[in-house]
Amino acid sequence: MNALIIYDSMYGNTKTIARTIAEGVTGNVKIIKAGDVRPMDDVNLLIVGSPTQGGRYTKPIAAFLNEISGKIKKGTNIAVFDTRMPSTWVKIFGFAANKLADYFKKEGFDTVVAPEFLLVQSAKGPLMDGEREKAMLWAKNTCRTMNP
Ligand SMILES: Cc1cc2nc3c(=O)[nH]c(=O)nc-3n(C[C@H](O)[C@H](O)[C@H](O)COP(=O)(O)O)c2cc1C
């Protein structure tokens, strides 16, 4: 199994989560920051994660999605996550993970598990207690649920 994790991160929290997810995923795992992306060869599981900024994913993630549009191999398992703040007022803008799932839906791919979100205490972090453990469980669940 070849997994590719693409993430973006301004303050390091999403990077920490991406690394935790990489530890929880079985098989070959490549983890790459959006912007440093190389072509995707033989990827069975593509995981994309972004900080929520202004209710959506970041520009480097948008550029990555633009680049792979129409080129995702049939049968690729897709999973998405974001980091976000717990405050209720931000809800009106939406969140990165949901918009990532919407993007993949438009490309013809359902995510193999529900989009995950991990909470930061404030914009710069740190992550709230238990969020790394949550990410690890989600990674393991993703591998159990995905198609071989
Ligand atoms: C410009 C900016 C806009 C943000 N907008 C939102 C938002 O709409 N909703 C939200 O929950 N968090 C928002 N945040 C908080 C980010 O989600 C938080 O900074 C991020 O999860 C931290 O991840 P990182 O350390 O990987 O950058 C925003 C942060 C920045 C810097």
The ligand as an ORCA input file, in Angstrom:
! r2SCAN-3c Opt
* xyz 0 1
  C      -5.675     34.021      8.391
  C      -6.302     32.970      9.268
  C      -7.651     32.676      9.123
  C      -8.243     31.700      9.944
  N      -9.577     31.399      9.771
  C     -10.142     30.412     10.516
  C     -11.490     30.016     10.301
  O     -12.192     30.530      9.437
  N     -11.992     28.993     11.070
  C     -11.241     28.360     12.024
  O     -11.755     27.460     12.683
  N      -9.952     28.717     12.242
  C      -9.388     29.708     11.525
  N      -8.081     30.065     11.722
  C      -7.285     29.308     12.697
  C      -6.541     28.208     11.980
  O      -7.401     27.137     11.705
  C      -5.324     27.762     12.768
  O      -4.383     28.814     12.674
  C      -4.739     26.491     12.222
  O      -5.566     25.393     12.527
  C      -3.374     26.234     12.769
  O      -2.785     25.276     11.960
  P      -1.261     25.453     11.476
  O      -0.447     25.574     12.730
  O      -0.956     24.197     10.757
  O      -1.179     26.653     10.605
  C      -7.475     31.024     10.923
  C      -6.109     31.336     11.051
  C      -5.514     32.280     10.243
  C      -4.046     32.583     10.407
*
